[in-house]
Amino acid sequence: MFQINESSHVFYVLAWGYAGDHWFSWFAKALNAHPEIFALMAHEGSRPKYLAERSRSERPPLDAFTAFLEDMGTTYQAIGDCWSYRPWHFRDVIDQYIDKVPLLFLARHPYAWLEFYVSWRAGNMRMPDGSFGPIEHEWSIAQHDYFKALGLKAYRKDDVEIWSAYQGMYQLNRHRVDIDARIRRVALESLVTSPQRFAEIVAYLTKNRVEFSDALLAYIYRWVYRPFRGEARVSAKPDSLYRAWPDWKN
């Protein structure tokens, strides 16, 4: 049976979904810019699109996945996964992990998070070959009866922007109480504006085994406002997003 020890080189970066948000992918790509870090990005969310091993809502058991990372990452000073796991995946094992494996929760401003949450679903979640399985799943778990009881705007199944906005708001309310206080929490906006803050987080995730040079920090910060292939523009002004909301969304 795999036993985690204090010398582990594994880390986890958690979030409530990456949804094609450039700043989330920037963070993972920035970590990978250092030759001693290997960061998987949304690996277990994308893998089921192409390999029918499990549904997109399922994840491998954490002990087995951590052992896999530990073995896979022997070439590196640190190896980790970004975005595959949610805080609640650690609920029953937090005591086993908290002092041995760095756990970081990255939060986005709620308005920006909701913007990408909705647009990701409205764009069919970048599914290949016209598959609609994931959006069918999202529809099936949405709190339709609750939204109706609240007297919210009526919608049909193809009104993805409406019901996914309501579901996203519902999720945001749950998020407030679903993160163990021992998991380190950082606002993503604080990292994209501060190389020093990013360097501090790297030190935490790698247990001080890895340090970014000033030149490498300058290099990765050139990417902050430059969307990568297949991404939408950066939504960096939450107040502007809110002012653009239609009446039914307020």
C-alpha positions as MATLAB code, in Angstrom:
seq = 'MFQINESSHVFYVLAWGYAGDHWFSWFAKALNAHPEIFALMAHEGSRPKYLAERSRSERPPLDAFTAFLEDMGTTYQAIGDCWSYRPWHFRDVIDQYIDKVPLLFLARHPYAWLEFYVSWRAGNMRMPDGSFGPIEHEWSIAQHDYFKALGLKAYRKDDVEIWSAYQGMYQLNRHRVDIDARIRRVALESLVTSPQRFAEIVAYLTKNRVEFSDALLAYIYRWVYRPFRGEARVSAKPDSLYRAWPDWKN';
ca = [
       0.000    0.000    0.000;
       1.378    3.413   -0.998;
       2.429    5.593    1.913;
       2.945    9.329    1.506;
       5.988   10.663    3.318;
       7.352   14.100    4.133;
       9.913   13.904    1.333;
       7.215   13.641   -1.366;
       7.830   15.688   -4.507;
       4.127   15.816   -5.455;
       1.866   18.874   -5.285;
      -1.754   19.585   -6.177;
      -3.255   22.835   -7.408;
      -7.016   22.829   -6.972;
      -9.735   24.995   -8.472;
     -13.436   24.901   -9.283;
     -12.753   24.306  -12.954;
     -10.421   25.889  -15.470;
     -12.994   26.350  -18.285;
     -10.544   27.730  -20.827;
      -9.618   30.706  -18.630;
      -6.230   31.951  -19.824;
      -4.970   32.839  -16.380;
      -5.487   29.288  -15.131;
      -3.606   27.853  -18.103;
      -0.979   30.595  -17.724;
      -0.241   29.434  -14.198;
       0.274   25.796  -15.199;
       2.340   26.733  -18.254;
       4.410   29.125  -16.140;
       5.242   26.294  -13.732;
       6.275   24.113  -16.671;
       8.625   26.819  -17.924;
      11.088   25.664  -15.266;
      12.950   22.485  -16.277;
      12.646   21.018  -12.773;
       8.823   21.195  -12.606;
       6.302   18.975  -14.366;
       2.725   20.210  -14.043;
      -0.166   18.340  -15.613;
      -3.028   20.651  -16.568;
      -6.647   19.464  -16.241;
      -5.332   16.043  -17.182;
      -8.129   13.996  -15.642;
     -10.817   16.275  -17.068;
      -9.532   16.017  -20.641;
      -8.458   12.370  -20.659;
     -12.008   10.895  -20.605;
     -12.833   12.813  -23.798;
     -10.664   10.373  -25.706;
     -10.118    7.361  -23.455;
     -13.274    5.716  -22.132;
     -11.818    4.745  -18.750;
     -14.177    6.810  -16.601;
     -16.638    9.668  -16.865;
     -15.442   13.278  -16.843;
     -16.927   13.729  -13.374;
     -14.873   10.857  -11.919;
     -11.269   10.985  -10.740;
      -8.733    8.270   -9.912;
      -8.337    7.549   -6.182;
      -5.954   10.085   -4.732;
      -3.570    7.579   -3.188;
      -3.119    5.767   -6.498;
      -2.809    8.972   -8.489;
      -0.287   10.404   -6.027;
       1.786    7.222   -6.258;
       1.638    7.495  -10.057;
       2.861   11.100   -9.942;
       5.603   10.236   -7.474;
       6.874    7.520   -9.811;
       6.409    9.542  -12.984;
       8.180   12.573  -11.555;
      11.488   11.096  -10.456;
      13.217   13.101  -13.200;
      11.971   16.367  -11.660;
      12.303   18.219   -8.386;
       8.531   18.648   -8.291;
       5.571   17.151  -10.130;
       1.934   18.004   -9.702;
      -1.519   18.253  -11.132;
      -3.402   21.466  -11.794;
      -7.206   21.582  -11.933;
      -8.059   17.862  -12.099;
      -9.141   17.668   -8.473;
     -11.554   19.755   -6.434;
     -11.224   20.543   -2.718;
     -13.933   18.050   -1.819;
     -11.837   15.213   -3.273;
      -9.508   15.712   -0.296;
     -12.246   15.851    2.327;
     -11.748   12.314    3.610;
      -7.953   12.177    3.223;
      -6.929   15.688    4.253;
      -5.156   14.519    7.420;
      -3.025   12.139    5.355;
      -1.982   14.857    2.892;
      -1.927   18.236    4.574;
       1.588   18.111    6.085;
       3.218   16.057    3.345;
       1.864   17.212   -0.023;
       1.472   20.937   -0.815;
      -2.170   21.730   -1.570;
      -3.034   25.051   -3.182;
      -6.488   26.323   -4.067;
      -6.482   29.067   -6.710;
      -9.568   31.261   -6.762;
     -10.650   33.631   -9.508;
     -12.879   36.670   -8.951;
     -16.450   35.254   -8.897;
     -17.659   37.360  -11.852;
     -14.729   36.310  -14.020;
     -15.039   32.689  -12.919;
     -18.724   32.709  -13.810;
     -18.007   34.269  -17.210;
     -15.735   31.391  -18.183;
     -17.948   28.778  -16.509;
     -20.849   29.825  -18.749;
     -18.899   30.374  -21.968;
     -17.171   26.988  -21.567;
     -20.526   25.227  -21.460;
     -22.080   27.387  -24.157;
     -19.152   26.365  -26.387;
     -19.766   22.649  -25.676;
     -16.662   22.406  -23.497;
     -14.314   21.975  -26.460;
     -15.626   18.487  -27.138;
     -14.400   16.666  -30.250;
     -16.566   15.203  -33.013;
     -19.738   16.975  -31.963;
     -20.116   14.904  -28.789;
     -22.577   16.375  -26.296;
     -22.120   13.936  -23.424;
     -20.538   16.417  -20.986;
     -23.131   19.132  -21.570;
     -25.847   16.503  -21.109;
     -24.234   15.703  -17.776;
     -24.156   19.383  -16.818;
     -27.856   19.689  -17.650;
     -28.657   16.581  -15.612;
     -27.007   17.912  -12.432;
     -28.322   21.497  -12.654;
     -30.747   22.502   -9.896;
     -33.716   23.112  -12.214;
     -36.433   22.696   -9.574;
     -34.642   25.069   -7.243;
     -34.259   27.719   -9.946;
     -37.939   27.406  -10.807;
     -38.943   27.757   -7.139;
     -36.906   30.970   -6.968;
     -38.939   32.383   -9.858;
     -35.934   32.804  -12.111;
     -36.201   33.284  -15.846;
     -37.633   30.221  -17.586;
     -35.392   28.430  -20.057;
     -35.125   25.448  -22.361;
     -32.345   22.916  -22.564;
     -30.696   24.744  -25.441;
     -30.620   27.999  -23.437;
     -27.235   26.977  -22.095;
     -26.134   30.494  -21.185;
     -29.144   30.923  -18.893;
     -29.261   27.682  -16.944;
     -25.474   27.394  -16.729;
     -25.318   30.924  -15.290;
     -27.804   29.943  -12.595;
     -25.931   26.706  -11.920;
     -22.653   28.599  -11.733;
     -24.090   30.971   -9.140;
     -25.384   28.002   -7.193;
     -21.899   26.479   -7.287;
     -20.278   29.711   -6.135;
     -22.474   29.716   -3.031;
     -21.391   26.151   -2.284;
     -17.733   26.967   -2.799;
     -17.637   29.279    0.187;
     -18.026   26.420    2.643;
     -16.517   23.508    0.729;
     -12.808   24.195    1.214;
     -10.944   22.913    4.240;
      -9.411   25.882    6.043;
      -6.039   24.100    6.097;
      -5.750   24.181    2.303;
      -3.784   27.226    1.228;
      -5.948   29.652   -0.758;
      -4.682   32.306   -3.142;
      -6.425   34.700   -5.528;
      -5.206   34.053   -9.061;
      -5.372   37.788   -9.746;
      -2.713   38.330   -7.072;
      -0.300   36.061   -8.965;
      -0.669   37.510  -12.451;
       0.239   40.927  -11.070;
       3.160   39.946   -8.836;
       6.225   37.913   -9.860;
       7.318   37.975   -6.216;
       4.050   36.387   -5.130;
       4.354   33.772   -7.862;
       7.882   32.948   -6.684;
       6.579   32.468   -3.142;
       3.967   30.019   -4.392;
       6.584   28.101   -6.377;
       8.637   27.777   -3.204;
       5.597   26.431   -1.380;
       4.602   23.917   -4.083;
       8.159   22.604   -4.508;
       9.142   22.696   -0.820;
      11.869   25.214   -1.665;
      13.488   22.833   -4.134;
      12.923   25.103   -7.153;
      13.609   28.802   -7.704;
      12.749   30.906  -10.769;
      15.437   33.298  -11.962;
      14.525   36.920  -12.602;
      14.978   36.303  -16.321;
      12.578   33.344  -16.297;
      10.017   35.305  -14.291;
      10.196   38.127  -16.801;
       9.737   35.626  -19.616;
       6.589   33.970  -18.223;
       5.007   37.313  -17.345;
       5.011   38.236  -21.026;
       2.221   35.648  -21.388;
      -0.185   37.112  -18.832;
      -2.398   38.946  -21.324;
      -1.606   36.845  -24.391;
      -4.202   34.055  -24.821;
      -2.799   30.713  -25.830;
      -4.049   28.697  -28.775;
      -7.797   28.029  -28.533;
      -8.426   30.439  -25.652;
     -10.711   33.441  -25.282;
      -9.599   36.905  -24.238;
      -8.705   37.545  -20.621;
     -11.627   38.776  -18.527;
      -9.728   41.012  -16.146;
     -12.292   43.642  -15.131;
     -15.019   42.090  -12.972;
     -16.983   45.345  -12.663;
     -17.222   45.594  -16.441;
     -18.422   41.997  -16.627;
     -21.109   42.696  -14.058;
     -22.330   45.852  -15.800;
     -22.738   43.845  -19.013;
     -25.061   41.295  -17.397;
     -28.613   41.121  -18.812;
     -31.470   41.832  -16.405;
     -32.302   38.144  -15.832;
     -28.811   37.549  -14.483;
     -28.913   40.152  -11.720;
];
